[in-house]
């Protein structure tokens, strides 16, 4: 006698999604179990293990009802606080002086009380009421402030460290560097920091056209999230000539080493392309990917900020976003892997592309007889 059928986790997720569709159509539990070919008890166990059900759900529901009354009482204050925060400019409010100005503005514009305005900006009421020392006639730092302003006027390219060094060694004043830094910022004497341009990958070959299969493979990432707010990172790769989806990698985080491992599997199964086209993301310009490609695969980086130069994979990502990611929500990483993997398989086997003569990518790849016309580059 044949043993019981063992269902994989992926099959269980698919059957549960089918069960949800049947239930939405009005089917009973027995009809759903019969359609799926399992017993009602098995379906119940699947839902408890994979469908987000929990034996403590009833207890949690009772606790939620008890918390509901308290949350309703807090809702009015929370909404008022949100309105107040909208009035304040975006970004963190750092320092008592900035918080004091924000509290004054909320009292004048929103008509809030001093107590609530200080609560919103996170400032103690005693700190709010105390007048800052620099606003009093007996400011102990008045002389140092004047010296720093004069120094910054003479040396506009110097920062607070050089000002402190001049004060300490040239003037012979015993000044703490932290005190100089604080006064330097309060006087608005900061020098604009130099931010180097983002490093861009260096292509190992010139631009090349995908005139045959396995010539140019385009690689890119996109993000989604599960219902608990945790990130889901999706790696996609398409053959620019056949439009086939070649890579299925869905993880919380994808490092350069993990990307190289999956690319190695694809290269072993399908062979390596001549060119790998990608953007300037940290995984793409990493030493791990550069070393992996070496001399066997050319690297073609698009200019920073020009996603249209990687249009084939961007088009695929748009279709994945509209037809899959925006139409589903993920309760777990496993469910995201299953559904996204099914979408990519359906794209290869069922999506008919107008540029391919309305053939599917798999059909076109099976009959394509195009060959690559060499150009002057190292990969040919």
C-alpha positions as CSV (number, residue, x, y, z in Angstrom):
1,X,0.0,0.0,0.0
2,X,1.3,3.4,-0.9
3,X,2.3,5.7,1.9
4,X,0.7,9.0,2.7
5,X,1.6,11.9,0.3
6,X,4.1,14.3,1.8
7,X,3.4,17.9,1.0
8,X,6.3,20.4,0.9
9,X,6.0,23.8,2.6
10,X,5.6,25.5,-0.7
11,X,2.7,23.2,-1.7
12,X,1.0,23.8,1.6
13,X,1.2,27.6,1.1
14,X,-0.2,27.3,-2.4
15,X,-3.1,25.1,-1.1
16,X,-3.9,27.5,1.7
17,X,-4.1,30.4,-0.8
18,X,-6.4,28.3,-2.9
19,X,-8.5,27.6,0.2
20,X,-8.8,31.3,0.8
21,X,-10.1,31.8,-2.7
22,X,-12.7,29.0,-2.3
23,X,-13.8,30.4,1.0
24,X,-14.2,33.8,-0.5
25,X,-16.5,32.2,-3.1
26,X,-18.8,30.7,-0.5
27,X,-17.5,27.2,-0.3
28,X,-17.9,25.2,2.9
29,X,-15.0,23.7,4.8
30,X,-15.8,20.2,3.6
31,X,-16.0,21.4,0.0
32,X,-12.6,23.2,0.4
33,X,-11.0,20.1,1.9
34,X,-12.4,17.9,-0.9
35,X,-11.2,20.3,-3.6
36,X,-7.7,20.3,-2.1
37,X,-7.6,16.5,-1.7
38,X,-7.0,16.6,2.0
39,X,-9.1,16.1,5.2
40,X,-10.6,18.9,7.2
41,X,-8.3,18.1,10.1
42,X,-5.2,18.4,7.8
43,X,-6.4,21.7,6.5
44,X,-7.0,22.9,10.0
45,X,-3.4,21.9,11.1
46,X,-2.0,23.6,8.0
47,X,-3.8,26.8,8.9
48,X,-2.6,26.6,12.4
49,X,1.0,26.0,11.4
50,X,1.3,28.1,8.2
51,X,-1.7,30.4,8.0
52,X,-0.9,32.6,11.0
53,X,-3.3,30.9,13.4
54,X,-2.3,30.4,17.0
55,X,-3.7,28.6,20.0
56,X,-3.4,31.7,22.1
57,X,-5.4,33.8,19.7
58,X,-8.5,33.8,22.0
59,X,-6.4,35.1,24.9
60,X,-4.8,37.8,22.8
61,X,-8.3,38.9,21.5
62,X,-9.5,39.3,25.1
63,X,-6.4,41.4,25.9
64,X,-6.9,43.5,22.8
65,X,-10.5,44.2,23.9
66,X,-9.3,45.4,27.3
67,X,-6.7,47.6,25.6
68,X,-9.2,49.0,23.1
69,X,-10.9,51.3,25.7
70,X,-7.5,52.7,26.7
71,X,-6.4,53.2,23.1
72,X,-9.5,55.1,22.3
73,X,-8.8,57.5,25.2
74,X,-5.3,58.0,23.8
75,X,-6.4,58.4,20.2
76,X,-7.6,62.0,20.6
77,X,-4.2,63.1,22.2
78,X,-2.3,61.1,19.6
79,X,-4.2,62.8,16.7
80,X,-3.6,66.2,18.3
81,X,0.1,65.4,18.7
82,X,0.3,64.3,15.0
83,X,-1.2,67.6,14.0
84,X,1.3,69.4,16.1
85,X,4.2,67.5,14.6
86,X,3.0,68.4,11.1
87,X,3.4,72.1,12.1
88,X,7.1,71.5,13.0
89,X,9.6,71.2,10.2
90,X,10.7,67.6,9.3
91,X,13.7,66.1,11.0
92,X,14.7,65.6,14.6
93,X,14.6,68.6,16.9
94,X,17.9,68.6,18.8
95,X,18.9,70.9,21.6
96,X,16.8,72.8,24.2
97,X,16.9,76.0,22.2
98,X,15.3,74.4,19.1
99,X,12.7,72.6,21.2
100,X,11.9,75.9,23.0
101,X,11.3,77.6,19.7
102,X,9.1,74.8,18.6
103,X,7.1,74.9,21.8
104,X,6.6,78.6,21.4
105,X,5.4,78.2,17.8
106,X,2.9,75.4,18.8
107,X,1.4,77.7,21.5
108,X,1.0,80.6,19.1
109,X,-0.1,78.8,16.0
110,X,-2.1,75.8,17.4
111,X,-3.2,77.4,20.6
112,X,-1.8,74.5,22.7
113,X,-1.1,74.7,26.4
114,X,2.5,74.9,27.6
115,X,2.3,71.5,29.2
116,X,1.1,69.7,25.9
117,X,3.5,71.7,23.7
118,X,6.5,70.7,25.9
119,X,5.3,67.1,25.8
120,X,5.1,67.1,22.0
121,X,8.6,68.4,21.5
122,X,10.1,66.4,24.4
123,X,11.2,69.3,26.6
124,X,10.9,69.5,30.3
125,X,8.8,72.5,31.5
126,X,11.5,73.7,33.9
127,X,14.0,73.7,31.0
128,X,11.5,75.6,28.8
129,X,11.0,78.3,31.5
130,X,14.7,78.8,32.2
131,X,16.2,81.6,30.2
132,X,19.4,80.5,28.4
133,X,22.6,82.0,29.7
134,X,23.5,83.4,26.3
135,X,20.4,85.5,26.5
136,X,21.2,87.1,29.8
137,X,23.4,90.2,30.3
138,X,25.9,88.1,32.4
139,X,26.8,85.7,29.6
140,X,30.0,84.0,30.7
141,X,30.9,83.1,27.1
142,X,30.4,86.6,25.5
143,X,34.1,87.2,25.1
144,X,34.8,83.8,23.6
145,X,31.9,84.1,21.2
146,X,33.3,87.5,19.9
147,X,36.8,86.0,19.5
148,X,35.4,83.0,17.5
149,X,33.3,85.3,15.2
150,X,36.4,87.4,14.5
151,X,38.5,84.2,13.9
152,X,35.9,82.8,11.5
153,X,35.8,86.1,9.6
154,X,39.6,86.0,9.1
155,X,39.7,82.3,8.3
156,X,36.5,81.3,6.5
157,X,37.8,77.8,5.6
158,X,38.8,76.8,9.1
159,X,36.8,74.6,11.4
160,X,36.3,74.6,15.1
161,X,39.4,72.4,15.7
162,X,41.8,74.8,14.1
163,X,40.0,77.7,16.0
164,X,40.6,75.8,19.3
165,X,44.2,75.1,18.4
166,X,44.8,78.8,17.7
167,X,43.0,79.8,20.9
168,X,44.9,77.2,23.0
169,X,48.5,77.5,21.6
170,X,48.6,81.0,20.0
171,X,46.5,82.9,22.5
172,X,47.4,80.8,25.5
173,X,43.8,80.5,26.7
174,X,42.6,77.4,28.6
175,X,39.6,76.5,26.6
176,X,37.9,73.1,26.4
177,X,37.5,71.9,22.8
178,X,33.9,70.7,23.5
179,X,33.0,74.2,24.8
180,X,34.6,75.7,21.6
181,X,32.6,73.3,19.4
182,X,29.3,74.1,21.2
183,X,29.8,77.9,20.8
184,X,31.0,77.4,17.2
185,X,27.8,75.7,16.3
186,X,25.6,78.2,18.3
187,X,27.2,81.1,16.4
188,X,26.5,79.3,13.0
189,X,30.2,79.2,12.0
190,X,30.3,75.6,10.7
191,X,32.2,75.0,7.5
192,X,30.2,73.0,4.8
193,X,31.5,69.5,4.8
194,X,32.8,68.0,1.6
195,X,30.7,65.0,0.5
196,X,32.5,62.9,-2.2
197,X,30.4,61.7,-5.1
198,X,29.1,58.2,-4.8
199,X,31.5,55.6,-6.2
200,X,30.5,54.2,-9.5
201,X,31.4,50.8,-10.9
202,X,34.0,50.7,-13.7
203,X,32.8,48.7,-16.7
204,X,35.2,46.1,-18.0
205,X,33.7,46.3,-21.5
206,X,32.1,48.9,-23.8
207,X,28.4,49.1,-24.3
208,X,27.0,46.0,-26.1
209,X,23.7,45.1,-27.7
210,X,21.8,41.9,-26.7
211,X,21.5,40.5,-30.3
212,X,21.3,36.9,-29.2
213,X,20.6,34.8,-26.1
214,X,23.2,34.6,-23.3
215,X,24.8,37.8,-24.5
216,X,23.5,40.4,-21.9
217,X,21.9,39.5,-18.6
218,X,20.4,42.4,-16.7
219,X,20.5,42.3,-12.9
220,X,18.6,44.5,-10.3
221,X,17.0,44.5,-6.9
222,X,13.7,45.7,-5.5
223,X,12.1,45.7,-2.1
224,X,8.8,44.8,-0.4
225,X,7.8,43.9,3.2
226,X,5.9,41.3,5.1
227,X,2.9,42.3,7.3
228,X,5.1,42.7,10.3
229,X,7.0,45.5,8.6
230,X,10.2,43.6,8.0
231,X,11.9,44.1,4.7
232,X,11.9,41.6,1.8
233,X,14.6,42.0,-0.8
234,X,14.1,40.6,-4.3
235,X,16.9,39.9,-6.8
236,X,15.8,39.6,-10.5
237,X,17.8,38.9,-13.6
238,X,16.6,38.7,-17.2
239,X,18.1,37.8,-20.5
240,X,17.7,41.0,-22.5
241,X,17.2,39.1,-25.8
242,X,14.8,36.3,-24.7
243,X,13.2,38.3,-21.7
244,X,13.5,35.1,-19.6
245,X,13.6,35.5,-15.8
246,X,16.8,33.7,-14.7
247,X,17.2,34.4,-11.0
248,X,14.8,33.8,-8.1
249,X,16.3,35.1,-4.8
250,X,14.0,36.4,-2.1
251,X,15.6,37.1,1.3
252,X,15.5,39.6,4.2
253,X,18.9,40.8,3.2
254,X,21.1,39.9,0.2
255,X,24.8,40.4,0.5
256,X,27.3,40.4,-2.3
257,X,28.5,36.9,-1.2
258,X,24.9,35.5,-1.3
259,X,24.4,37.1,-4.7
260,X,27.6,35.4,-6.0
261,X,26.5,32.1,-4.7
262,X,23.1,32.2,-6.6
263,X,24.8,33.5,-9.7
264,X,27.2,30.6,-9.6
265,X,24.2,28.2,-9.6
266,X,22.6,29.9,-12.5
267,X,25.9,29.9,-14.5
268,X,26.3,26.2,-13.9
269,X,22.8,25.4,-14.9
270,X,22.5,27.7,-18.0
271,X,26.0,28.8,-18.8
272,X,27.6,32.2,-18.3
273,X,26.6,35.2,-20.4
274,X,29.0,37.5,-22.1
275,X,27.9,40.6,-20.2
276,X,26.3,41.3,-16.9
277,X,24.5,44.7,-16.9
278,X,23.7,46.3,-13.6
279,X,23.5,49.6,-11.7
280,X,25.9,51.0,-9.1
281,X,24.4,49.4,-6.0
282,X,26.8,48.3,-3.2
283,X,26.4,44.6,-4.1
284,X,27.1,45.3,-7.8
285,X,30.3,47.2,-7.3
286,X,31.6,44.9,-4.6
287,X,34.9,43.2,-4.8
288,X,33.2,39.8,-4.4
289,X,31.2,40.2,-7.6
290,X,34.1,41.7,-9.4
291,X,36.3,38.7,-8.5
292,X,33.6,36.3,-9.4
293,X,33.1,37.6,-12.9
294,X,36.8,38.0,-13.5
295,X,37.6,37.5,-17.2
296,X,34.8,35.1,-18.0
297,X,31.9,37.6,-17.7
298,X,32.1,41.3,-18.7
299,X,30.6,43.9,-16.3
300,X,28.6,46.8,-17.8
301,X,27.6,49.5,-15.3
302,X,24.9,52.0,-16.3
303,X,25.6,55.7,-15.4
304,X,24.5,56.6,-11.8
305,X,20.9,57.9,-11.8
306,X,19.9,56.5,-15.2
307,X,17.7,53.5,-14.7
308,X,16.4,53.8,-18.2
309,X,19.7,52.4,-19.4
310,X,18.8,49.1,-17.7
311,X,15.3,49.2,-19.2
312,X,14.7,45.4,-19.7
313,X,15.0,44.5,-16.0
314,X,13.3,47.7,-15.0
315,X,10.3,46.7,-17.2
316,X,10.3,43.3,-15.6
317,X,10.4,44.8,-12.1
318,X,7.5,47.1,-12.9
319,X,5.4,44.1,-14.1
320,X,6.4,42.2,-10.9
321,X,5.5,45.2,-8.8
322,X,2.0,45.8,-10.4
323,X,0.9,42.2,-11.0
324,X,2.4,40.5,-8.0
325,X,3.7,42.6,-5.2
326,X,0.9,45.2,-5.1
327,X,-1.7,42.5,-5.3
328,X,-0.5,40.4,-2.4
329,X,0.6,40.7,1.2
330,X,3.1,38.4,2.8
331,X,2.6,36.9,6.3
332,X,6.0,35.2,6.1
333,X,9.2,35.2,4.0
334,X,8.3,31.6,2.9
335,X,5.0,32.8,1.4
336,X,6.8,35.6,-0.5
337,X,9.3,33.2,-1.9
338,X,6.6,30.8,-3.1
339,X,4.3,33.4,-4.7
340,X,7.1,35.5,-6.3
341,X,8.7,32.3,-7.6
342,X,5.4,31.2,-9.2
343,X,5.0,34.6,-10.8
344,X,8.5,34.4,-12.4
345,X,7.8,30.9,-13.6
346,X,4.5,32.0,-15.1
347,X,6.3,35.0,-16.7
348,X,8.6,32.6,-18.5
349,X,6.0,30.0,-19.5
350,X,2.8,32.0,-20.0
351,X,3.4,35.7,-20.5
352,X,3.3,36.4,-24.3
353,X,5.6,39.3,-25.2
354,X,4.8,41.5,-28.2
355,X,8.5,41.9,-29.0
356,X,8.9,38.2,-29.3
357,X,6.1,37.7,-31.8
358,X,3.7,37.1,-28.9
359,X,5.6,34.0,-27.8
360,X,6.5,33.3,-24.3
361,X,10.1,33.8,-23.3
362,X,10.5,30.1,-22.9
363,X,9.1,29.4,-26.3
364,X,11.2,32.0,-28.0
365,X,14.4,30.8,-26.2
366,X,13.7,27.3,-27.5
367,X,13.5,28.2,-31.2
368,X,15.8,31.3,-31.3
369,X,18.7,30.7,-33.7
370,X,20.2,34.2,-33.4
371,X,24.0,34.4,-33.0
372,X,26.1,37.1,-31.5
373,X,27.9,39.5,-33.9
374,X,31.3,40.2,-32.3
375,X,32.4,43.7,-31.6
376,X,35.8,45.0,-30.5
377,X,35.9,44.1,-26.9
378,X,37.6,41.6,-24.6
379,X,34.7,39.2,-24.2
380,X,34.5,38.2,-27.9
